[in-house]
Amino acid sequence: MTDTPTDAASAVSKASIDDIEEAMKDVVDPELGINVVDLGLVYGTYVDDDNVATLDMTLTSAACPLTDVIEDQTRTALTTGPGGGLVKDFRINWVWLPPWGPDKITDDGREQLRALGFNV
């Protein structure tokens, strides 16, 4: 008798959207010092059947030169840690519509910005 993996045993465990969004709170906008979730920079999160996440994200400015920093922080937040991380891999889909504005900042993000001296 040979051992063959069953569909259940070979199925890939998918990360939840909530877990990914929580992990993304470790990704901090280098200019403002607030995480990208509370700044409202994450527009959408999707996970495919292979546990690869696609994030629709924007930046406070289309001319922001710091996409590499945010991508590196995202890689650390999502693909490292116990068991190899939350997801197998990720992709950031940079989007510019709708444009980001202060209305996208969460209440927590507003509190953090006020603590830093911003008037929001």
Residue pairs with C-beta under 8 A, 6 or more apart in sequence:
12 49
12 50
12 51
12 88
13 51
14 47
14 49
14 51
15 47
15 51
15 53
15 78
15 86
15 87
16 47
17 45
17 46
17 47
19 86
20 45
20 47
20 53
20 55
20 78
20 86
20 87
21 37
21 42
21 45
23 77
23 78
23 86
24 35
24 36
24 37
24 42
24 45
24 55
24 74
24 77
24 78
25 35
25 37
25 38
26 35
26 73
26 76
26 77
27 35
27 36
27 37
27 70
27 73
27 74
27 77
28 34
28 35
28 36
28 73
29 35
29 36
29 39
29 41
29 60
29 66
29 70
30 66
30 69
30 70
31 60
31 64
31 66
32 39
32 60
32 113
32 116
33 112
33 116
34 109
34 112
34 113
34 116
35 109
36 42
36 57
36 70
37 106
38 105
38 106
38 108
38 109
38 112
39 60
39 104
39 105
39 106
39 109
40 100
40 103
40 104
40 105
40 106
40 109
41 57
41 58
41 59
41 60
41 100
41 104
42 55
42 56
42 57
43 56
43 57
43 58
43 95
44 55
44 56
45 53
45 54
45 55
45 56
46 53
46 54
46 55
46 56
47 53
47 54
47 87
48 54
50 88
51 87
51 88
52 87
52 88
52 89
52 90
52 91
53 78
53 86
53 87
53 89
53 90
53 91
54 90
54 91
54 92
54 93
55 74
55 90
55 91
55 92
55 93
56 93
56 95
57 70
57 92
57 93
57 94
57 95
58 94
58 95
58 96
58 99
58 100
59 66
59 67
59 70
59 94
59 100
60 100
62 96
67 92
67 94
70 92
71 92
74 90
74 92
75 90
78 85
78 86
78 87
78 90
79 85
79 86
79 87
79 88
79 89
79 90
102 120
105 113
105 120
110 120
113 120
114 120
